[in-house]
């Protein structure tokens, strides 16, 4: 919970955990990604494999989903937070700007 806690401390709007929205338990990536896109939320995750799965790739290719993902989900919590902290200004800058097909 270190990464969500970090974002709750620094993000200018409400931050929700996956469990806050979907309840406890496993949620399919395509389901939370679709919800984030529909609601206009910015997503942060640590499962870089979402880039390689067809359904998830389709969701990302729509151009409005904003996901910031650690390429290495095996980092210790402190390292995960440090990576996001190091890149926070770039994340904040890009978060309100969904990519469109013309800006890719």
Buried (B, 14 or more C-beta within 10 A) or exposed (E): EEBBEBBEEEBEEEBBEBEEEBEEEEBEBBEBBBBBBEEEBBBBBBBEEBEEBEBBEEBBEEBEBBBBBBEEEEBEEEEBBEBBEEEBEEBEEBBEEBBEEEEE
